[in-house]
Amino acid sequence: MGFTTGFLGGVTLTSSILYLTIALHTKNRVTQAALLRQQRLVLTNTIEPIPPPPEPIAREAPVGLVEMAKDRWNRELETAVRKVYNTDWRRVREDAEDRVEGIIGRLRETK
């Protein structure tokens, strides 16, 4: 092996070892810094807890004409269904029978 080859090989080996050492040292420092920040946050929150975030505010959007029409339709439909549900159908039938009997009675009197 010649002088140049040996010199370049030594420089390469030394540079590689130096680079790996510095990279490992940097990685360790970054990890230690993250751990210290985490521990500081834990200790700070133990002494002075972070207040909870405020409740989100409900967003109110202006209602368009179509939505107003839908709401009115739903109210009308709901009113009709309630009226049908709350109707006493037996009484309606009896009233209709009484009217039909009255009409038939008047027709028989007129003959």
Backbone bond lengths (Angstrom), bond angles and torsions (degrees), N, CA, C in turn:
res aa  C-N    CA-C-N  psi(-1)  N-CA   C-N-CA  omega(-1)  CA-C   N-CA-C  phi
1 M - - - 1.425 - - 1.523 106.93 -
2 G 1.302 114.57 137.75 1.448 118.55 -178.18 1.517 111.79 -90.03
3 F 1.315 113.44 175.51 1.462 120.77 -178.35 1.527 111.19 -61.61
4 T 1.317 117.16 -45.90 1.474 121.60 -176.84 1.510 110.46 -65.55
5 T 1.298 117.56 -45.00 1.458 121.32 -179.87 1.517 110.36 -63.94
6 G 1.299 118.09 -44.47 1.468 121.72 178.75 1.520 111.44 -64.31
7 F 1.347 115.51 -41.46 1.467 120.03 179.99 1.526 110.70 -64.16
8 L 1.348 116.88 -48.18 1.475 120.86 179.20 1.523 111.23 -64.25
9 G 1.305 118.23 -38.62 1.467 121.18 176.76 1.515 111.22 -63.10
10 G 1.347 117.33 -42.29 1.464 121.15 178.49 1.522 111.89 -65.88
11 V 1.324 115.93 -42.64 1.483 119.83 178.21 1.517 110.11 -62.90
12 T 1.331 117.63 -43.01 1.468 121.82 179.63 1.518 110.55 -62.89
13 L 1.328 117.69 -47.20 1.459 121.51 179.54 1.517 110.81 -62.30
14 T 1.323 117.29 -46.13 1.465 120.87 -179.86 1.524 110.84 -63.93
15 S 1.335 117.62 -42.86 1.471 121.34 179.31 1.522 110.82 -63.47
16 S 1.324 116.43 -41.99 1.470 120.29 -179.80 1.519 110.62 -62.87
17 I 1.325 116.40 -47.70 1.464 120.36 -179.82 1.528 110.24 -63.07
18 L 1.327 117.68 -42.40 1.463 121.92 178.81 1.526 111.14 -63.09
19 Y 1.340 116.46 -43.19 1.472 121.03 179.92 1.522 110.40 -63.68
20 L 1.322 117.85 -47.38 1.469 121.16 -179.97 1.527 111.44 -63.40
21 T 1.331 117.35 -38.66 1.464 120.97 178.51 1.519 110.63 -64.26
22 I 1.324 116.87 -45.45 1.479 120.37 -179.65 1.531 110.37 -66.61
23 A 1.346 117.96 -39.87 1.462 121.23 178.71 1.525 110.78 -62.71
24 L 1.345 116.96 -43.59 1.460 121.06 178.66 1.526 110.48 -64.42
25 H 1.326 116.55 -42.51 1.463 120.94 179.24 1.535 110.53 -62.86
26 T 1.329 117.74 -42.15 1.470 121.84 179.15 1.525 110.68 -64.32
27 K 1.322 116.40 -43.09 1.464 120.31 179.33 1.524 110.68 -62.28
28 N 1.325 117.26 -42.73 1.465 121.14 178.16 1.521 111.26 -62.72
29 R 1.333 117.24 -41.56 1.466 120.34 -179.90 1.520 111.60 -65.77
30 V 1.326 116.96 -39.61 1.472 120.87 178.40 1.525 109.87 -64.44
31 T 1.325 117.41 -43.55 1.465 121.30 178.77 1.519 111.17 -63.68
32 Q 1.342 117.23 -43.98 1.459 120.84 178.14 1.513 111.27 -63.36
33 A 1.337 118.09 -39.89 1.464 121.17 178.71 1.525 110.76 -63.29
34 A 1.342 117.44 -41.44 1.466 121.12 178.40 1.519 110.86 -64.25
35 L 1.343 116.77 -41.83 1.457 120.03 178.65 1.529 111.53 -64.90
36 L 1.329 116.72 -40.79 1.465 119.98 178.35 1.525 111.06 -64.54
37 R 1.336 117.77 -41.45 1.469 120.14 177.32 1.513 111.15 -62.32
38 Q 1.327 116.37 -41.88 1.456 120.62 179.53 1.527 110.86 -64.18
39 Q 1.321 117.77 -44.07 1.463 121.13 179.24 1.519 111.38 -65.80
40 R 1.338 116.47 -39.00 1.469 119.37 177.83 1.522 110.31 -63.30
41 L 1.331 117.23 -40.76 1.465 121.15 178.87 1.524 111.12 -64.44
42 V 1.337 116.61 -41.11 1.468 120.01 178.82 1.525 110.38 -63.73
43 L 1.328 117.05 -45.62 1.468 119.90 -179.98 1.522 111.68 -66.05
44 T 1.312 117.21 -40.15 1.464 120.34 178.57 1.520 110.92 -64.24
45 N 1.335 116.95 -42.14 1.464 119.84 179.55 1.519 112.07 -69.45
46 T 1.327 117.27 -24.86 1.458 119.88 176.56 1.532 110.00 -71.11
47 I 1.308 116.02 -41.34 1.469 120.41 -178.90 1.525 111.02 -80.04
48 E 1.324 117.53 -50.55 1.460 122.85 179.60 1.519 108.54 -123.75
49 P 1.327 118.14 93.18 1.470 119.37 -178.60 1.531 110.89 -64.00
50 I 1.306 114.67 147.39 1.460 120.46 177.48 1.525 108.00 -72.66
51 P 1.339 118.53 129.75 1.466 118.89 179.01 1.527 110.01 -66.88
52 P 1.334 115.80 147.54 1.472 118.11 -179.13 1.525 110.03 -65.28
53 P 1.315 116.92 150.04 1.466 119.02 179.51 1.524 110.24 -67.28
54 P 1.317 118.15 151.59 1.465 119.99 -179.11 1.525 111.15 -67.72
55 E 1.317 114.64 155.14 1.457 120.02 178.39 1.524 109.50 -62.73
56 P 1.312 117.36 142.16 1.463 118.64 179.06 1.527 110.48 -67.31
57 I 1.296 115.56 144.28 1.457 121.54 -178.98 1.527 108.20 -85.55
58 A 1.327 115.14 134.72 1.459 119.65 179.75 1.525 109.25 -68.05
59 R 1.310 114.41 134.97 1.457 119.89 -179.30 1.518 109.29 -88.61
60 E 1.308 116.68 129.25 1.452 121.01 177.65 1.511 108.42 -110.13
61 A 1.324 114.27 119.00 1.458 119.55 -179.98 1.524 108.61 -105.98
62 P 1.323 117.63 142.61 1.461 118.99 177.81 1.527 110.40 -64.52
63 V 1.325 114.66 140.82 1.458 120.80 -176.86 1.523 108.56 -88.91
64 G 1.313 116.01 136.75 1.450 121.03 179.28 1.519 111.76 -86.75
65 L 1.318 115.41 175.69 1.453 122.14 -178.17 1.530 111.21 -63.61
66 V 1.311 117.06 -38.68 1.465 120.72 -179.33 1.525 110.33 -64.85
67 E 1.327 116.77 -43.11 1.473 120.14 179.42 1.530 110.78 -64.90
68 M 1.322 116.86 -38.65 1.470 119.70 177.65 1.520 110.58 -63.31
69 A 1.341 116.95 -40.35 1.465 120.28 178.46 1.528 110.60 -65.54
70 K 1.324 117.08 -40.86 1.470 120.52 177.97 1.524 110.74 -61.99
71 D 1.336 116.55 -43.83 1.470 119.97 179.90 1.526 110.81 -62.62
72 R 1.329 116.70 -43.07 1.459 119.44 -179.70 1.531 110.06 -64.93
73 W 1.336 117.44 -42.34 1.458 121.51 178.05 1.522 110.01 -59.66
74 N 1.316 116.99 -45.31 1.465 120.37 -179.84 1.522 111.73 -63.71
75 R 1.339 117.52 -39.80 1.473 120.26 177.35 1.525 110.84 -62.92
76 E 1.331 116.90 -44.80 1.471 120.41 179.76 1.528 110.77 -62.98
77 L 1.311 116.41 -43.82 1.460 120.83 179.51 1.526 110.98 -63.97
78 E 1.319 116.31 -41.80 1.463 120.51 178.57 1.523 110.83 -63.70
79 T 1.326 117.38 -40.59 1.464 121.11 178.11 1.524 110.45 -62.96
80 A 1.339 117.21 -43.74 1.468 120.52 179.68 1.523 111.28 -63.69
81 V 1.311 117.18 -43.00 1.469 120.39 -179.57 1.522 110.48 -65.25
82 R 1.326 117.13 -41.11 1.480 119.41 177.42 1.521 111.21 -62.77
83 K 1.347 116.28 -40.15 1.460 119.50 179.83 1.519 110.03 -63.16
84 V 1.348 117.68 -43.64 1.461 121.07 178.82 1.524 110.22 -65.10
85 Y 1.307 116.92 -39.93 1.466 121.07 -177.83 1.532 111.39 -68.42
86 N 1.333 117.34 -37.29 1.463 121.05 -175.94 1.522 113.06 -87.86
87 T 1.311 118.77 -2.21 1.462 121.86 -178.78 1.528 110.02 -75.44
88 D 1.333 115.34 138.39 1.468 121.33 175.47 1.528 106.57 -89.23
89 W 1.337 115.95 97.66 1.449 120.29 -172.74 1.529 112.70 -70.66
90 R 1.295 117.59 -24.88 1.472 120.07 175.97 1.522 109.93 -65.64
91 R 1.310 116.20 -42.66 1.468 120.56 179.84 1.528 110.53 -67.55
92 V 1.348 116.81 -38.90 1.466 120.00 177.35 1.525 110.15 -61.09
93 R 1.336 115.96 -43.08 1.470 119.94 178.78 1.519 110.88 -62.51
94 E 1.337 117.46 -44.54 1.461 120.91 179.85 1.521 111.52 -62.68
95 D 1.337 117.30 -41.43 1.470 120.44 178.10 1.527 110.63 -63.16
96 A 1.357 116.18 -42.30 1.469 119.83 179.28 1.529 110.22 -64.24
97 E 1.324 117.62 -40.57 1.470 120.47 178.14 1.520 110.61 -63.33
98 D 1.333 116.86 -41.99 1.474 120.13 178.79 1.521 110.54 -62.16
99 R 1.302 119.01 -42.18 1.463 121.98 179.74 1.528 110.73 -64.66
100 V 1.350 115.84 -44.52 1.464 119.27 179.35 1.529 109.74 -62.84
101 E 1.335 119.03 -40.99 1.467 122.08 177.86 1.524 110.40 -63.17
102 G 1.337 116.32 -38.68 1.472 119.43 177.88 1.511 111.49 -65.24
103 I 1.307 117.17 -42.51 1.467 120.94 179.53 1.526 110.05 -65.03
104 I 1.335 117.08 -43.50 1.470 120.97 179.63 1.525 109.30 -64.95
105 G 1.315 117.29 -39.77 1.471 120.46 178.46 1.511 111.19 -63.03
106 R 1.326 118.79 -41.98 1.466 122.05 179.06 1.528 110.65 -66.01
107 L 1.346 115.93 -37.79 1.473 119.27 178.41 1.526 111.15 -66.02
108 R 1.308 118.83 -36.91 1.452 122.03 179.33 1.543 110.25 -70.36
109 E 1.331 117.54 -33.82 1.456 120.41 179.85 1.527 111.42 -70.44
110 T 1.318 115.26 -33.14 1.462 119.13 -177.73 1.537 111.56 -74.81
111 K 1.272 120.82 -18.60 1.465 123.72 -178.25 1.473 111.66 -79.62
